[in-house]
Amino acid sequence: MPGKTKYEEIAGKVAALINSGVLQVEQRIPSLRAMSNQSGTSVMTVMQAYRLLEDQGMIESRPQSGYYVRHDYYRQRPAAFMPEAQIQPLKTEAEEVRISSIIEKLVKPVDYEHIIPLGSGLQDSSFYPSEQLSIHLSRVIRSDPAGLNCYCFEAGHEALRWELARRMIEAGCNTSPEEIIVSVGASQALYISLKTLTKPGDAIAVESPGYYGFYALMERLQLRAVEIPCDPQTGLSLSALETVLQRDEDIRCVLLSANLSNPTGASMPEHSKQIMADLCKKHRVPIIEDDVYGELAFALLRPRALKSYDPENIIYVGSMSKTLAPGYRIGWIAAGKYQQQVLDYYRCTVMSATLPTQMAVASFLKSGGMAHHLRRMHKAHRENMLNLQNKIAASFPNGTRISNPLGGYFIWVELPEPVDSVILAERLLKQNISIAPGIIFSVGGHYRNFMRLNCALQWGPRLESAIEAIAAEVKRF
């Protein structure tokens, strides 16, 4: 077929066999080698085709068994049969950051147990491997109780730094354990990174819509935000960033999540990451990359980190809070050429991340338990996301648009123009339902008719009723 790669052709033929019923649910499809011989292509080409079909939810890999057809319920539905949320025009001017009071009022209430936390940034606790981690924690405490009565004066527990460096290989980064600095969660890592690169009054280019934690940190550090518009599917606008960098205004750094950004779930295509890395290097502007959702991509292989395209100019921030254990507070920094500056600031502020939890996470990672855990989490998140998208498609009024992420656990919902998501959030809190209104993901008052919803909650009648309640309130506007 003209215009298609060989692996796309193979994927298309297998998809046609599945859709026509020739290959049925739970049936094993031809092995990599058998399909390679049949199609006259390499095994690697067939593997790319099967990975594409996995990404679309049509087939699944079963260890030591092969590939099987999945039930059509799990197959990719483009934006749940709804139009996708659109990129928004923004004025790219430096603005003072003031959002803390809004976050305090509309997001903090998700802490209460009786509220359905669709506005929360945390997944349901049942998705974490808490029992397995507790076993590792008990084991390391018993093995060296005296060793816990001291500080970890280095940049983190050595065994953990080795394991984190190995995980970064999967993100395309050849990072040595010596470059890894273990922090108390990603927020502290972001704070240290910003303090290293900026001073009060500096201007930062930041993705918009972007994580409200970015803006909260910038407010505390008295930084100004230059919002760079983002496409809900492909992420930060490179043309807008280039325009800003070419202006006279002194941009001290760029702050973003290139993979599965919060709140939209957007992921930059690989070629765009290369262009962005080259652009910032040309203008001598460092990048702070928050990659806390990178391991939550639904694809078989996780997307490459932006840092892999320019290891020296990019400060990488990772975390185990979204994937493994938020309460263990394990984050890390890989700072490239800024390593010593980051380390100096780290030593005079942090001194040491908690040693027992570092040791427990290192033990868990070394045991190989992470791969199985992530597969289980990916499956649950994908199914929950489809449930949420389909329920919104069935319940919400015309004019609603939603994002269609390739992983993570958020969707970005654009509501019809009359809807004010701040008012909507206040009304829903009275019904014990939280949402995250769009304006907290910006400093310029943008996205008032948008909201972010959390897909990483256990699907069931209570959550389904909550979506119906939100839809009913939207229709009242």
C-alpha positions in Angstrom: 0.0 0.0 0.0 1.5 3.3 -1.1 2.6 5.6 1.7 2.8 2.8 4.3 5.8 1.2 5.8 6.2 -2.6 5.6 5.4 -3.1 9.3 2.2 -1.0 8.9 1.2 -3.2 6.0 1.7 -6.3 8.1 -0.2 -4.8 11.0 -3.0 -3.8 8.6 -3.4 -7.3 7.2 -3.5 -8.9 10.7 -6.0 -6.3 11.8 -8.2 -7.1 8.8 -8.1 -10.8 9.7 -9.2 -10.0 13.3 -11.9 -7.6 12.2 -13.3 -10.0 9.7 -13.4 -12.8 12.3 -10.9 -15.1 10.6 -8.7 -14.6 13.7 -11.0 -14.8 16.7 -10.8 -13.7 20.3 -8.3 -15.7 22.4 -6.9 -17.3 19.2 -3.1 -17.4 18.8 -1.8 -15.4 15.8 1.3 -16.5 13.7 4.6 -16.3 15.6 7.2 -13.7 14.8 9.2 -16.2 12.8 6.2 -17.7 11.0 4.9 -14.2 9.9 8.5 -13.3 8.9 8.7 -16.2 6.5 5.1 -15.6 5.3 5.7 -11.9 4.5 9.3 -12.1 3.4 10.4 -9.5 6.0 12.7 -9.6 9.0 11.6 -10.7 12.4 12.2 -7.1 13.7 9.8 -5.8 11.1 7.1 -8.2 12.2 7.9 -7.3 15.9 7.2 -3.6 15.0 3.9 -4.6 13.4 2.8 -6.6 16.5 3.8 -3.8 18.8 1.6 -1.5 16.8 -1.3 -3.9 17.1 -0.6 -4.2 20.9 -0.7 -0.4 21.1 -4.1 -0.5 19.4 -5.3 -3.1 21.9 -6.0 -5.7 19.3 -3.5 -8.3 20.4 -1.5 -9.1 23.6 1.8 -10.8 24.3 1.8 -13.7 26.7 5.2 -14.7 28.0 6.6 -18.0 26.6 3.4 -18.5 24.6 3.1 -15.9 21.8 0.6 -13.3 20.7 -3.2 -13.6 21.1 -6.3 -11.7 19.8 -7.8 -9.6 22.5 -11.5 -9.0 23.0 -12.8 -6.1 20.9 -13.7 -4.2 24.1 -10.0 -3.5 24.6 -9.3 -2.2 21.1 -8.3 1.4 20.5 -11.2 3.7 20.1 -10.0 7.1 18.7 -11.0 9.6 21.4 -14.0 7.4 22.4 -15.8 8.4 19.1 -15.6 12.1 20.1 -13.6 15.0 18.6 -10.2 15.5 20.3 -9.5 18.5 22.5 -7.8 21.3 20.5 -4.6 23.4 21.0 -5.4 26.8 22.5 -4.0 30.1 21.3 -1.9 31.9 24.0 -0.1 35.1 24.4 3.5 34.1 25.0 4.4 36.9 27.4 6.1 36.5 30.8 3.6 36.7 33.7 3.8 36.6 37.4 2.6 33.3 38.8 -0.4 33.3 41.2 -2.3 30.1 41.5 -1.8 28.7 45.0 -5.2 29.9 46.4 -7.1 28.3 43.6 -5.3 24.9 44.0 -5.9 25.1 47.8 -9.6 25.6 47.3 -10.4 23.2 44.5 -7.8 20.4 44.6 -7.0 19.9 48.3 -10.5 18.5 49.2 -9.7 15.2 47.4 -7.9 14.2 50.6 -11.1 13.3 52.2 -12.2 9.7 51.9 -15.8 10.3 51.1 -15.0 12.3 48.0 -14.8 10.6 44.6 -11.3 11.9 43.6 -11.6 12.4 39.8 -9.7 15.6 40.3 -6.9 13.8 42.2 -3.3 13.3 40.9 -3.1 9.9 42.6 -4.2 6.5 41.4 -6.2 4.0 43.5 -4.0 2.4 46.2 -4.9 -1.1 45.0 -2.8 -0.5 41.8 0.5 -0.3 43.9 2.4 -3.4 44.9 2.2 -2.4 48.6 2.4 -5.9 50.0 5.5 -6.9 47.9 7.2 -3.6 48.8 6.5 -4.1 52.5 8.2 -7.5 52.4 11.3 -5.9 50.9 11.2 -3.1 53.5 11.0 -5.6 56.3 13.8 -7.6 54.9 16.3 -4.7 54.5 15.5 -3.4 58.0 16.1 -6.9 59.5 19.3 -7.4 57.5 21.0 -4.3 58.8 19.2 -2.5 61.7 22.4 -0.8 62.9 23.0 0.6 59.4 19.8 2.6 59.6 21.0 4.7 62.5 23.0 7.0 60.2 22.6 9.5 57.3 23.1 8.5 53.7 25.6 11.3 53.0 26.2 10.5 49.4 23.7 11.5 46.6 21.6 8.4 47.5 21.9 4.7 48.4 24.4 3.2 46.0 22.3 0.1 45.1 19.3 2.3 44.3 21.4 4.6 42.1 22.5 1.6 40.1 18.9 0.3 39.7 17.7 3.8 38.6 20.5 4.1 36.1 19.4 0.7 34.6 15.8 2.0 34.4 17.0 5.0 32.5 18.6 2.8 29.9 15.0 1.8 28.9 14.3 5.5 28.4 17.3 5.7 26.0 19.6 7.4 28.5 23.2 6.1 29.0 23.3 7.6 32.6 25.9 6.5 35.1 25.0 5.8 38.7 27.3 8.6 39.7 25.0 11.1 37.9 21.9 9.9 39.8 20.9 12.1 42.8 18.1 10.6 44.9 15.6 13.2 46.1 12.6 13.2 48.4 10.1 12.8 45.5 9.9 14.6 42.2 8.7 17.9 43.6 11.9 18.4 45.6 13.9 17.4 42.5 12.1 20.0 40.5 12.6 22.6 43.2 16.4 21.9 43.4 16.7 22.0 39.6 14.9 25.3 39.3 16.9 26.8 42.2 20.1 25.7 40.4 19.2 27.4 37.2 17.3 30.5 38.2 17.0 33.5 40.5 13.9 35.5 41.6 12.4 37.4 38.7 13.7 35.1 35.9 11.4 34.0 33.1 10.8 30.3 32.5 9.3 28.8 29.3 6.7 26.3 30.6 4.2 24.1 28.8 0.6 25.1 28.8 -1.6 23.5 29.9 1.0 22.2 32.3 1.2 20.5 35.7 -0.1 22.9 38.4 2.9 21.8 40.5 5.2 23.5 38.0 3.3 26.8 38.5 3.2 26.4 42.3 6.9 26.0 42.5 7.5 29.0 40.2 5.3 31.1 42.4 7.3 30.1 45.5 10.5 30.9 43.7 9.2 34.2 42.4 9.7 33.3 38.8 7.8 34.5 35.8 6.1 32.1 33.4 6.1 32.3 29.6 3.4 29.8 28.6 4.1 27.7 25.5 0.9 26.3 24.0 0.7 22.5 23.8 -1.3 20.2 21.5 -3.3 17.7 23.6 -1.8 14.8 21.5 1.7 15.9 20.4 2.7 18.3 23.2 4.6 21.5 23.2 4.5 23.8 20.1 8.0 24.0 18.8 7.2 26.9 16.5 5.9 28.9 19.6 9.0 28.0 21.6 11.3 29.0 18.8 9.5 32.4 18.5 10.0 32.9 22.3 13.7 31.9 22.3 14.4 34.2 19.3 13.0 37.3 21.2 15.1 39.5 23.3 13.6 38.2 26.5 16.1 36.1 28.5 14.6 32.7 29.1 16.5 30.9 31.8 15.2 27.4 31.1 12.4 25.3 29.6 10.2 23.2 32.0 8.0 20.4 30.6 7.0 16.8 30.5 7.7 15.4 27.0 6.1 12.0 27.8 2.4 11.7 28.9 2.2 15.3 30.1 -0.1 16.2 33.0 -2.9 17.2 32.4 -3.4 16.3 28.8 -1.5 13.0 28.5 0.3 14.5 25.4 3.5 12.9 24.2 6.0 14.5 21.9 6.8 12.5 18.8 10.5 11.3 18.7 11.5 13.6 15.8 10.0 16.6 17.7 12.1 15.7 20.8 15.3 15.9 18.6 14.3 19.2 17.1 13.5 20.6 20.6 16.8 19.4 22.0 18.7 21.0 19.1 16.7 24.2 19.4 17.4 24.7 23.1 21.1 23.8 22.7 21.4 26.3 19.9 20.0 29.1 22.1 22.0 27.8 25.2 18.8 27.3 27.2 18.8 24.3 29.5 15.7 22.0 29.8 14.2 20.6 33.0 12.4 17.4 32.0 9.8 15.9 34.3 9.4 12.3 33.2 7.4 10.9 36.1 4.8 9.3 33.8 7.2 7.9 31.1 7.0 4.4 32.4 3.2 4.4 32.2 3.0 4.3 28.4 0.7 1.6 27.1 3.2 0.6 24.4 5.4 -2.4 24.8 8.5 -0.1 24.8 8.4 3.1 26.8 9.0 6.4 24.9 12.5 7.8 25.0 13.3 10.5 27.4 14.0 14.0 26.0 17.3 13.8 27.8 18.4 11.0 25.5 18.7 13.6 22.7 21.0 15.9 24.7 22.3 14.3 27.9 24.4 17.3 29.0 21.9 20.2 28.5 18.9 18.5 30.0 18.2 18.0 33.7 16.1 14.9 34.1 13.6 14.3 36.9 12.1 10.9 37.6 10.0 9.5 40.4 8.6 6.2 41.8 5.5 8.0 43.2 3.4 7.4 40.1 4.5 3.9 39.5 5.5 2.2 42.7 4.8 4.0 46.0 3.9 7.6 46.6 4.5 7.4 50.3 8.1 6.2 49.9 9.0 9.6 48.4 11.7 8.3 46.0 12.6 10.7 43.2 15.8 11.4 41.4 17.8 13.9 39.3 20.2 13.3 36.4 21.6 16.7 35.8 24.2 16.4 33.0 26.7 19.3 33.0 24.8 20.9 35.9 25.6 17.8 38.1 27.9 19.6 40.5 25.7 22.6 40.9 22.7 20.5 41.7 24.7 18.3 44.1 26.0 21.3 46.0 22.5 22.7 46.5 21.2 19.2 47.3 23.8 18.7 50.1 23.0 21.9 51.9 19.2 21.4 51.8 18.3 17.7 51.6 21.3 16.0 53.2 19.7 12.6 52.8 16.6 11.0 51.4 15.1 8.3 53.8 17.5 5.3 53.8 15.1 2.4 54.6 12.7 3.3 51.7 15.7 3.7 49.3 17.0 0.3 50.3 13.5 -1.3 49.9 12.9 0.2 46.4 16.4 -0.9 45.4 15.7 -4.5 46.6 12.3 -4.5 44.8 13.8 -3.3 41.5 16.7 -5.8 41.7 14.3 -8.6 42.2 12.7 -8.0 38.8 9.2 -7.3 40.2 8.8 -4.0 38.4 8.2 -5.5 34.9 5.3 -7.6 36.1 3.9 -4.8 38.2 3.9 -2.3 35.2 2.2 -4.8 32.9 -0.6 -5.2 35.4 -0.9 -1.4 35.9 -0.9 -0.6 32.2 -3.7 -3.1 31.6 -5.8 -1.7 34.4 -5.2 2.0 33.4 -6.0 1.3 29.7 -9.2 -0.4 30.5 -10.3 2.3 33.0 -9.4 5.0 30.5 -11.6 3.3 27.8 -14.5 3.0 30.4 -14.2 6.7 31.2 -13.9 7.8 27.6 -16.9 5.7 26.6 -19.0 6.9 29.5 -18.2 10.6 28.7 -19.1 9.9 25.0 -22.5 8.5 26.0 -23.3 11.1 28.7 -21.9 14.5 27.8 -23.5 17.1 25.5 -22.5 17.9 22.0 -19.5 20.2 21.8 -17.5 18.1 24.3 -14.0 17.1 23.2 -11.5 14.8 25.0 -7.9 13.8 24.7 -6.8 10.3 23.7 -3.6 9.6 25.6 -1.2 6.8 24.8 -0.7 6.1 28.5 -0.7 7.6 32.0 -3.9 8.1 33.8 -5.4 11.5 32.9 -7.7 12.7 30.2 -8.2 16.3 29.3 -11.8 17.3 28.6 -12.9 20.4 26.7 -16.4 21.4 27.6 -18.9 23.4 25.5 -18.1 27.2 25.7 -20.7 28.3 28.3 -19.3 25.9 30.9 -17.1 27.4 33.6 -15.1 24.5 35.2 -14.4 26.4 38.4 -18.1 26.8 39.0 -18.6 23.2 37.9 -16.0 22.1 40.4 -17.6 24.0 43.3 -21.0 22.5 42.5 -19.6 19.0 42.3 -17.8 19.2 45.6 -21.2 19.6 47.2 -22.0 16.2 45.7 -18.7 14.7 47.0 -17.1 14.6 43.5 -13.9 16.4 42.7 -12.6 17.4 39.3 -9.5 19.5 38.4 -10.6 22.7 36.6 -8.6 23.8 33.7 -7.4 27.1 35.0 -5.1 25.6 37.6 -2.9 24.3 34.7 -2.1 27.9 33.5 -1.2 31.3 35.0 -3.1 33.3 32.4 -6.6 32.3 33.3 -6.8 29.9 30.3 -8.7 26.7 30.0 -11.8 27.8 32.0 -14.0 25.4 30.0 -11.6 22.5 30.5 -11.1 19.9 33.2 -8.8 17.1 34.0 -10.1 13.7 35.1 -8.2 10.8 36.7 -8.6 7.5 35.0 -6.6 5.5 37.5 -9.5 4.7 39.8 -11.3 1.4 40.2 -14.2 1.4 37.7 -17.6 0.5 39.1 -21.1 1.8 39.7 -20.0 4.6 42.0 -17.6 6.0 39.5 -20.0 5.6 36.6 -22.7 7.5 38.6 -20.1 10.2 39.3 -19.6 10.7 35.5 -23.3 10.9 35.0 -23.6 13.5 37.8 -20.8 15.6 36.1 -22.6 15.3 32.8 -25.9 16.5 34.4 -24.1 19.5 35.9 -22.4 20.4 32.5 -25.9 20.4 30.8 -27.1 22.9 33.4 -24.9 25.7 32.0 
